[in-house]
Amino acid sequence: MGKASLQYTELASIWGFFGLSFLFSWAVWGAMLALSLPADLMLPLLILGAFGPTFAAVYLMHRYGNAANIRDFWTRVISFKKIGWEWYLVILSIFPAIYLLGYYIYSYFGGEQPPVASLFSGLDSFSAILLFAFVMIFAGPVSEELGWRGYVLDPLQQKYGSAGGSLILGIFWILWHLPLFFIEGTSQHAKGFGYQFWSWSFQLIMLSFVFTWIYNNTNRSILGAILLHLMANLAYPTNLEPTGELIFTAIRVLVVLAIVWAWKQKSVIRQDLAAA
């Protein structure tokens, strides 16, 4: 990490960030639960509530950061150069690869991959395509990643290490989503609190480790995290039976173990070099 990032982690308040993120998001989503609102306000409010992490990060950065911190932050949001071409390949392929591998294994247990056409159902007009693109980009990737990876991941890693920071962030990521499980019409509400909830929760833990791994290898690129979040949403398997959920969970466990092993190998190499 460069000088700007070290200064940044010193000013970062981990718990203040989480507090502001939860306060904003839960207030908006709580209002949706408590008030009788017109149906056409539901989607805008869902997206607005999702901006809690990003709003908290931008506020804290501009409130407490210096010029170098702020410049570093926004450069990481917009710079394509921070991400090497090989990492673009990883970002664009890792979740589709997990998706295809999971369904390939699932097919041996009687499961079927949804037809490609079903992924684009309802996108039969230009306005529908624009709305879909807007939701996919802003309801998650942009609304969350300036906060999760762009702001709080650095101090979490500095204090708890890459694995510990990823695990803590993953747990808070799960908790932050909880109000959505009570709002009808959301994908979380459709899952409920049965086996799909636990599979989805582990998906977020796995995502947290993958995001940290790629973030650390793309010069702390927030843009890379945004693109990765988009790919994770596009390639998320839905409506799985328990067997399918178990298969995808097993694959995610292997992914996390592989990443942690890679971190340990890198740590050993660094120690050997230091001793040489």
BALOBA-1460 file (C-alpha; in Angstrom, 3 decimals):
// residues 276
<rec num="1" residu="m" x="0.000" y="0.000" z="0.000"/>
<rec num="2" residu="g" x="1.215" y="3.478" z="-0.802"/>
<rec num="3" residu="k" x="1.577" y="6.524" z="1.394"/>
<rec num="4" residu="a" x="-1.974" y="7.701" z="0.743"/>
<rec num="5" residu="s" x="-3.413" y="4.328" z="1.750"/>
<rec num="6" residu="l" x="-1.406" y="4.208" z="4.983"/>
<rec num="7" residu="q" x="-2.627" y="7.649" z="5.958"/>
<rec num="8" residu="y" x="-6.105" y="6.565" z="4.997"/>
<rec num="9" residu="t" x="-6.140" y="3.480" z="7.214"/>
<rec num="10" residu="e" x="-5.067" y="5.597" z="10.155"/>
<rec num="11" residu="l" x="-8.087" y="7.875" z="9.779"/>
<rec num="12" residu="a" x="-10.570" y="5.091" z="9.043"/>
<rec num="13" residu="s" x="-13.096" y="4.255" z="11.724"/>
<rec num="14" residu="i" x="-14.180" y="0.650" z="11.199"/>
<rec num="15" residu="w" x="-17.090" y="0.695" z="13.595"/>
<rec num="16" residu="g" x="-18.132" y="4.235" z="12.704"/>
<rec num="17" residu="f" x="-18.337" y="3.177" z="9.082"/>
<rec num="18" residu="f" x="-20.434" y="0.105" z="9.863"/>
<rec num="19" residu="g" x="-22.675" y="2.189" z="12.143"/>
<rec num="20" residu="l" x="-23.389" y="4.814" z="9.483"/>
<rec num="21" residu="s" x="-23.892" y="2.190" z="6.766"/>
<rec num="22" residu="f" x="-26.409" y="0.235" z="8.832"/>
<rec num="23" residu="l" x="-28.146" y="3.361" z="10.103"/>
<rec num="24" residu="f" x="-28.830" y="4.732" z="6.632"/>
<rec num="25" residu="s" x="-29.766" y="1.443" z="4.958"/>
<rec num="26" residu="w" x="-31.878" y="0.098" z="7.796"/>
<rec num="27" residu="a" x="-33.684" y="3.446" z="8.190"/>
<rec num="28" residu="v" x="-34.728" y="3.431" z="4.531"/>
<rec num="29" residu="w" x="-35.649" y="-0.240" z="4.461"/>
<rec num="30" residu="g" x="-37.321" y="0.022" z="7.859"/>
<rec num="31" residu="a" x="-39.516" y="2.826" z="6.526"/>
<rec num="32" residu="m" x="-40.538" y="0.533" z="3.678"/>
<rec num="33" residu="l" x="-41.676" y="-2.041" z="6.229"/>
<rec num="34" residu="a" x="-43.398" y="0.407" z="8.552"/>
<rec num="35" residu="l" x="-45.211" y="2.606" z="6.042"/>
<rec num="36" residu="s" x="-47.777" y="1.911" z="3.364"/>
<rec num="37" residu="l" x="-45.978" y="3.200" z="0.295"/>
<rec num="38" residu="p" x="-47.015" y="3.257" z="-3.379"/>
<rec num="39" residu="a" x="-45.756" y="0.280" z="-5.345"/>
<rec num="40" residu="d" x="-43.818" y="2.479" z="-7.746"/>
<rec num="41" residu="l" x="-41.650" y="3.732" z="-4.857"/>
<rec num="42" residu="m" x="-40.504" y="0.283" z="-3.769"/>
<rec num="43" residu="l" x="-37.665" y="-0.227" z="-6.271"/>
<rec num="44" residu="p" x="-36.230" y="3.321" z="-5.914"/>
<rec num="45" residu="l" x="-36.270" y="2.977" z="-2.116"/>
<rec num="46" residu="l" x="-34.655" y="-0.457" z="-2.236"/>
<rec num="47" residu="i" x="-31.830" y="0.977" z="-4.335"/>
<rec num="48" residu="l" x="-31.565" y="4.101" z="-2.167"/>
<rec num="49" residu="g" x="-31.222" y="1.972" z="0.963"/>
<rec num="50" residu="a" x="-28.485" y="-0.075" z="-0.687"/>
<rec num="51" residu="f" x="-26.334" y="3.065" z="-0.911"/>
<rec num="52" residu="g" x="-25.679" y="3.058" z="2.849"/>
<rec num="53" residu="p" x="-22.079" y="1.726" z="2.556"/>
<rec num="54" residu="t" x="-21.147" y="4.046" z="-0.301"/>
<rec num="55" residu="f" x="-22.729" y="7.131" z="1.292"/>
<rec num="56" residu="a" x="-20.958" y="6.354" z="4.581"/>
<rec num="57" residu="a" x="-17.616" y="5.924" z="2.831"/>
<rec num="58" residu="v" x="-17.908" y="9.132" z="0.807"/>
<rec num="59" residu="y" x="-18.987" y="11.120" z="3.857"/>
<rec num="60" residu="l" x="-16.216" y="9.802" z="6.103"/>
<rec num="61" residu="m" x="-13.585" y="10.166" z="3.419"/>
<rec num="62" residu="h" x="-14.429" y="13.802" z="2.676"/>
<rec num="63" residu="r" x="-15.039" y="14.620" z="6.342"/>
<rec num="64" residu="y" x="-11.820" y="13.190" z="7.759"/>
<rec num="65" residu="g" x="-9.512" y="12.493" z="4.806"/>
<rec num="66" residu="n" x="-6.817" y="14.768" z="3.485"/>
<rec num="67" residu="a" x="-6.293" y="15.672" z="-0.162"/>
<rec num="68" residu="a" x="-4.104" y="12.603" z="-0.795"/>
<rec num="69" residu="n" x="-6.690" y="10.253" z="0.767"/>
<rec num="70" residu="i" x="-9.538" y="11.698" z="-1.294"/>
<rec num="71" residu="r" x="-7.559" y="11.698" z="-4.544"/>
<rec num="72" residu="d" x="-6.481" y="8.091" z="-3.928"/>
<rec num="73" residu="f" x="-10.076" y="7.052" z="-3.180"/>
<rec num="74" residu="w" x="-11.625" y="8.485" z="-6.348"/>
<rec num="75" residu="t" x="-8.728" y="7.361" z="-8.528"/>
<rec num="76" residu="r" x="-9.387" y="3.795" z="-7.394"/>
<rec num="77" residu="v" x="-13.047" y="4.224" z="-8.353"/>
<rec num="78" residu="i" x="-12.483" y="5.369" z="-11.935"/>
<rec num="79" residu="s" x="-9.049" y="4.111" z="-12.999"/>
<rec num="80" residu="f" x="-9.015" y="1.190" z="-15.436"/>
<rec num="81" residu="k" x="-5.200" y="1.116" z="-15.399"/>
<rec num="82" residu="k" x="-4.937" y="-0.263" z="-11.859"/>
<rec num="83" residu="i" x="-6.340" y="-3.602" z="-13.028"/>
<rec num="84" residu="g" x="-3.950" y="-5.741" z="-15.059"/>
<rec num="85" residu="w" x="-5.352" y="-7.552" z="-18.079"/>
<rec num="86" residu="e" x="-4.953" y="-10.936" z="-16.385"/>
<rec num="87" residu="w" x="-7.039" y="-9.728" z="-13.457"/>
<rec num="88" residu="y" x="-9.738" y="-8.491" z="-15.804"/>
<rec num="89" residu="l" x="-9.938" y="-12.096" z="-17.006"/>
<rec num="90" residu="v" x="-10.271" y="-13.327" z="-13.416"/>
<rec num="91" residu="i" x="-12.934" y="-10.726" z="-12.613"/>
<rec num="92" residu="l" x="-14.984" y="-11.579" z="-15.693"/>
<rec num="93" residu="s" x="-14.624" y="-15.354" z="-15.497"/>
<rec num="94" residu="i" x="-14.448" y="-16.572" z="-11.887"/>
<rec num="95" residu="f" x="-18.159" y="-16.443" z="-11.071"/>
<rec num="96" residu="p" x="-19.374" y="-17.713" z="-14.466"/>
<rec num="97" residu="a" x="-16.863" y="-20.561" z="-14.015"/>
<rec num="98" residu="i" x="-18.271" y="-21.390" z="-10.574"/>
<rec num="99" residu="y" x="-21.790" y="-21.170" z="-12.026"/>
<rec num="100" residu="l" x="-21.038" y="-23.570" z="-14.891"/>
<rec num="101" residu="l" x="-19.025" y="-25.992" z="-12.744"/>
<rec num="102" residu="g" x="-21.749" y="-26.090" z="-10.119"/>
<rec num="103" residu="y" x="-24.464" y="-26.880" z="-12.620"/>
<rec num="104" residu="y" x="-22.237" y="-29.440" z="-14.354"/>
<rec num="105" residu="i" x="-21.846" y="-31.338" z="-11.084"/>
<rec num="106" residu="y" x="-25.494" y="-30.763" z="-10.207"/>
<rec num="107" residu="s" x="-26.554" y="-32.406" z="-13.481"/>
<rec num="108" residu="y" x="-25.234" y="-35.737" z="-12.172"/>
<rec num="109" residu="f" x="-27.757" y="-35.481" z="-9.341"/>
<rec num="110" residu="g" x="-30.691" y="-34.703" z="-11.620"/>
<rec num="111" residu="g" x="-30.414" y="-30.933" z="-11.575"/>
<rec num="112" residu="e" x="-30.744" y="-28.781" z="-14.668"/>
<rec num="113" residu="q" x="-29.144" y="-25.493" z="-15.590"/>
<rec num="114" residu="p" x="-31.737" y="-22.839" z="-16.451"/>
<rec num="115" residu="p" x="-31.897" y="-22.176" z="-20.210"/>
<rec num="116" residu="v" x="-29.933" y="-19.139" z="-21.329"/>
<rec num="117" residu="a" x="-33.124" y="-17.528" z="-22.637"/>
<rec num="118" residu="s" x="-34.600" y="-17.507" z="-19.127"/>
<rec num="119" residu="l" x="-31.788" y="-15.241" z="-17.938"/>
<rec num="120" residu="f" x="-33.098" y="-12.547" z="-20.250"/>
<rec num="121" residu="s" x="-36.823" y="-13.052" z="-19.743"/>
<rec num="122" residu="g" x="-38.751" y="-9.804" z="-19.635"/>
<rec num="123" residu="l" x="-36.035" y="-7.842" z="-21.438"/>
<rec num="124" residu="d" x="-38.165" y="-7.346" z="-24.514"/>
<rec num="125" residu="s" x="-37.879" y="-3.574" z="-24.844"/>
<rec num="126" residu="f" x="-35.148" y="-0.955" z="-24.757"/>
<rec num="127" residu="s" x="-36.568" y="0.590" z="-21.596"/>
<rec num="128" residu="a" x="-36.618" y="-2.812" z="-19.856"/>
<rec num="129" residu="i" x="-32.981" y="-3.388" z="-20.816"/>
<rec num="130" residu="l" x="-32.001" y="0.046" z="-19.492"/>
<rec num="131" residu="l" x="-33.806" y="-0.570" z="-16.200"/>
<rec num="132" residu="f" x="-32.182" y="-3.990" z="-15.849"/>
<rec num="133" residu="a" x="-28.717" y="-2.535" z="-16.513"/>
<rec num="134" residu="f" x="-29.311" y="0.315" z="-14.053"/>
<rec num="135" residu="v" x="-30.440" y="-2.028" z="-11.281"/>
<rec num="136" residu="m" x="-27.614" y="-4.514" z="-11.862"/>
<rec num="137" residu="i" x="-24.941" y="-1.806" z="-11.802"/>
<rec num="138" residu="f" x="-26.226" y="0.443" z="-9.039"/>
<rec num="139" residu="a" x="-28.173" y="-1.922" z="-6.759"/>
<rec num="140" residu="g" x="-25.129" y="-3.603" z="-5.274"/>
<rec num="141" residu="p" x="-21.934" y="-2.907" z="-7.230"/>
<rec num="142" residu="v" x="-21.906" y="0.905" z="-7.018"/>
<rec num="143" residu="s" x="-24.126" y="1.276" z="-3.962"/>
<rec num="144" residu="e" x="-21.971" y="-1.015" z="-1.809"/>
<rec num="145" residu="e" x="-18.424" y="-1.371" z="-3.083"/>
<rec num="146" residu="l" x="-17.167" y="2.162" z="-2.436"/>
<rec num="147" residu="g" x="-17.829" y="1.282" z="1.187"/>
<rec num="148" residu="w" x="-17.123" y="-2.432" z="1.671"/>
<rec num="149" residu="r" x="-13.931" y="-2.655" z="-0.344"/>
<rec num="150" residu="g" x="-13.189" y="1.021" z="-1.025"/>
<rec num="151" residu="y" x="-13.265" y="2.202" z="2.591"/>
<rec num="152" residu="v" x="-13.393" y="-0.425" z="5.326"/>
<rec num="153" residu="l" x="-11.429" y="-3.353" z="3.879"/>
<rec num="154" residu="d" x="-8.050" y="-1.645" z="4.254"/>
<rec num="155" residu="p" x="-8.318" y="-0.993" z="8.002"/>
<rec num="156" residu="l" x="-9.860" y="-4.426" z="8.566"/>
<rec num="157" residu="q" x="-6.898" y="-6.077" z="6.868"/>
<rec num="158" residu="q" x="-4.447" y="-3.887" z="8.709"/>
<rec num="159" residu="k" x="-5.955" y="-4.821" z="12.071"/>
<rec num="160" residu="y" x="-7.056" y="-8.431" z="11.537"/>
<rec num="161" residu="g" x="-5.137" y="-9.642" z="8.471"/>
<rec num="162" residu="s" x="-6.530" y="-10.575" z="5.073"/>
<rec num="163" residu="a" x="-8.375" y="-13.711" z="6.182"/>
<rec num="164" residu="g" x="-9.689" y="-12.217" z="9.427"/>
<rec num="165" residu="g" x="-10.711" y="-8.979" z="7.748"/>
<rec num="166" residu="s" x="-12.500" y="-10.866" z="4.975"/>
<rec num="167" residu="l" x="-14.410" y="-12.992" z="7.480"/>
<rec num="168" residu="i" x="-15.472" y="-9.995" z="9.597"/>
<rec num="169" residu="l" x="-16.571" y="-8.035" z="6.531"/>
<rec num="170" residu="g" x="-18.497" y="-11.052" z="5.249"/>
<rec num="171" residu="i" x="-20.396" y="-11.382" z="8.536"/>
<rec num="172" residu="f" x="-21.324" y="-7.693" z="8.587"/>
<rec num="173" residu="w" x="-22.304" y="-7.957" z="4.926"/>
<rec num="174" residu="i" x="-24.789" y="-10.689" z="5.832"/>
<rec num="175" residu="l" x="-26.205" y="-8.747" z="8.795"/>
<rec num="176" residu="w" x="-26.584" y="-5.582" z="6.705"/>
<rec num="177" residu="h" x="-28.901" y="-7.428" z="4.284"/>
<rec num="178" residu="l" x="-31.260" y="-8.765" z="6.981"/>
<rec num="179" residu="p" x="-34.107" y="-6.205" z="6.573"/>
<rec num="180" residu="l" x="-34.445" y="-7.278" z="2.940"/>
<rec num="181" residu="f" x="-35.612" y="-10.715" z="4.094"/>
<rec num="182" residu="f" x="-38.786" y="-9.071" z="5.428"/>
<rec num="183" residu="i" x="-39.556" y="-6.934" z="2.342"/>
<rec num="184" residu="e" x="-41.798" y="-8.710" z="-0.141"/>
<rec num="185" residu="g" x="-40.530" y="-8.782" z="-3.695"/>
<rec num="186" residu="t" x="-36.830" y="-8.970" z="-2.861"/>
<rec num="187" residu="s" x="-34.703" y="-11.982" z="-3.726"/>
<rec num="188" residu="q" x="-33.861" y="-12.309" z="-0.026"/>
<rec num="189" residu="h" x="-37.544" y="-12.503" z="0.931"/>
<rec num="190" residu="a" x="-37.988" y="-15.279" z="-1.633"/>
<rec num="191" residu="k" x="-35.200" y="-17.276" z="0.039"/>
<rec num="192" residu="g" x="-36.618" y="-17.020" z="3.544"/>
<rec num="193" residu="f" x="-34.662" y="-18.342" z="6.506"/>
<rec num="194" residu="g" x="-34.405" y="-21.982" z="5.495"/>
<rec num="195" residu="y" x="-31.541" y="-23.809" z="3.799"/>
<rec num="196" residu="q" x="-31.325" y="-21.157" z="1.066"/>
<rec num="197" residu="f" x="-30.538" y="-18.519" z="3.682"/>
<rec num="198" residu="w" x="-27.536" y="-20.474" z="4.956"/>
<rec num="199" residu="s" x="-26.295" y="-21.208" z="1.453"/>
<rec num="200" residu="w" x="-26.655" y="-17.525" z="0.522"/>
<rec num="201" residu="s" x="-24.858" y="-16.508" z="3.729"/>
<rec num="202" residu="f" x="-21.903" y="-18.695" z="2.923"/>
<rec num="203" residu="q" x="-21.962" y="-17.282" z="-0.595"/>
<rec num="204" residu="l" x="-21.323" y="-13.837" z="0.907"/>
<rec num="205" residu="i" x="-18.504" y="-15.159" z="3.088"/>
<rec num="206" residu="m" x="-16.909" y="-16.734" z="0.011"/>
<rec num="207" residu="l" x="-17.455" y="-13.531" z="-1.955"/>
<rec num="208" residu="s" x="-15.704" y="-11.553" z="0.755"/>
<rec num="209" residu="f" x="-12.581" y="-13.710" z="0.447"/>
<rec num="210" residu="v" x="-12.623" y="-13.545" z="-3.363"/>
<rec num="211" residu="f" x="-13.096" y="-9.777" z="-3.327"/>
<rec num="212" residu="t" x="-10.162" y="-9.312" z="-0.924"/>
<rec num="213" residu="w" x="-7.915" y="-11.541" z="-3.014"/>
<rec num="214" residu="i" x="-8.676" y="-9.632" z="-6.204"/>
<rec num="215" residu="y" x="-8.649" y="-6.234" z="-4.474"/>
<rec num="216" residu="n" x="-5.162" y="-6.895" z="-3.108"/>
<rec num="217" residu="n" x="-3.921" y="-7.910" z="-6.551"/>
<rec num="218" residu="t" x="-5.402" y="-4.982" z="-8.491"/>
<rec num="219" residu="n" x="-3.721" y="-2.125" z="-6.640"/>
<rec num="220" residu="r" x="-6.748" y="-1.793" z="-4.324"/>
<rec num="221" residu="s" x="-9.041" y="-1.060" z="-7.251"/>
<rec num="222" residu="i" x="-12.589" y="-0.117" z="-6.259"/>
<rec num="223" residu="l" x="-13.583" y="-0.304" z="-9.926"/>
<rec num="224" residu="g" x="-12.423" y="-3.918" z="-9.929"/>
<rec num="225" residu="a" x="-14.663" y="-4.616" z="-6.920"/>
<rec num="226" residu="i" x="-17.613" y="-2.983" z="-8.698"/>
<rec num="227" residu="l" x="-17.084" y="-5.140" z="-11.792"/>
<rec num="228" residu="l" x="-16.623" y="-8.263" z="-9.679"/>
<rec num="229" residu="h" x="-19.831" y="-7.564" z="-7.751"/>
<rec num="230" residu="l" x="-21.664" y="-7.153" z="-11.049"/>
<rec num="231" residu="m" x="-20.386" y="-10.509" z="-12.314"/>
<rec num="232" residu="a" x="-21.300" y="-12.197" z="-9.024"/>
<rec num="233" residu="n" x="-24.875" y="-10.929" z="-9.353"/>
<rec num="234" residu="l" x="-25.155" y="-11.957" z="-13.003"/>
<rec num="235" residu="a" x="-23.821" y="-15.473" z="-12.354"/>
<rec num="236" residu="y" x="-25.678" y="-16.291" z="-9.135"/>
<rec num="237" residu="p" x="-27.593" y="-19.607" z="-9.277"/>
<rec num="238" residu="t" x="-31.224" y="-19.300" z="-8.175"/>
<rec num="239" residu="n" x="-34.101" y="-21.592" z="-7.198"/>
<rec num="240" residu="l" x="-31.844" y="-24.481" z="-6.278"/>
<rec num="241" residu="e" x="-33.016" y="-27.525" z="-4.379"/>
<rec num="242" residu="p" x="-31.074" y="-28.543" z="-1.237"/>
<rec num="243" residu="t" x="-28.760" y="-30.778" z="-3.275"/>
<rec num="244" residu="g" x="-27.888" y="-27.911" z="-5.608"/>
<rec num="245" residu="e" x="-27.304" y="-25.516" z="-2.728"/>
<rec num="246" residu="l" x="-25.044" y="-28.095" z="-1.065"/>
<rec num="247" residu="i" x="-23.017" y="-28.543" z="-4.268"/>
<rec num="248" residu="f" x="-22.493" y="-24.820" z="-4.744"/>
<rec num="249" residu="t" x="-21.620" y="-24.414" z="-1.063"/>
<rec num="250" residu="a" x="-18.977" y="-27.152" z="-1.375"/>
<rec num="251" residu="i" x="-17.456" y="-25.401" z="-4.399"/>
<rec num="252" residu="r" x="-17.376" y="-22.119" z="-2.473"/>
<rec num="253" residu="v" x="-15.619" y="-23.824" z="0.446"/>
<rec num="254" residu="l" x="-12.934" y="-25.053" z="-1.949"/>
<rec num="255" residu="v" x="-12.535" y="-21.570" z="-3.426"/>
<rec num="256" residu="v" x="-12.043" y="-20.032" z="0.030"/>
<rec num="257" residu="l" x="-9.555" y="-22.746" z="1.041"/>
<rec num="258" residu="a" x="-7.587" y="-22.194" z="-2.173"/>
<rec num="259" residu="i" x="-7.413" y="-18.437" z="-1.555"/>
<rec num="260" residu="v" x="-6.328" y="-18.868" z="2.081"/>
<rec num="261" residu="w" x="-3.677" y="-21.383" z="0.978"/>
<rec num="262" residu="a" x="-2.401" y="-18.896" z="-1.621"/>
<rec num="263" residu="w" x="-2.166" y="-16.189" z="1.052"/>
<rec num="264" residu="k" x="-0.169" y="-18.491" z="3.318"/>
<rec num="265" residu="q" x="2.203" y="-19.431" z="0.501"/>
<rec num="266" residu="k" x="2.766" y="-15.769" z="-0.299"/>
<rec num="267" residu="s" x="3.441" y="-15.060" z="3.397"/>
<rec num="268" residu="v" x="6.015" y="-17.873" z="3.530"/>
<rec num="269" residu="i" x="7.749" y="-16.564" z="0.410"/>
<rec num="270" residu="r" x="7.960" y="-13.076" z="1.918"/>
<rec num="271" residu="q" x="9.449" y="-14.460" z="5.146"/>
<rec num="272" residu="d" x="12.036" y="-16.464" z="3.180"/>
<rec num="273" residu="l" x="13.021" y="-13.412" z="1.164"/>
<rec num="274" residu="a" x="13.353" y="-11.321" z="4.334"/>
<rec num="275" residu="a" x="15.625" y="-13.926" z="5.895"/>
<rec num="276" residu="a" x="17.820" y="-14.239" z="2.803"/>
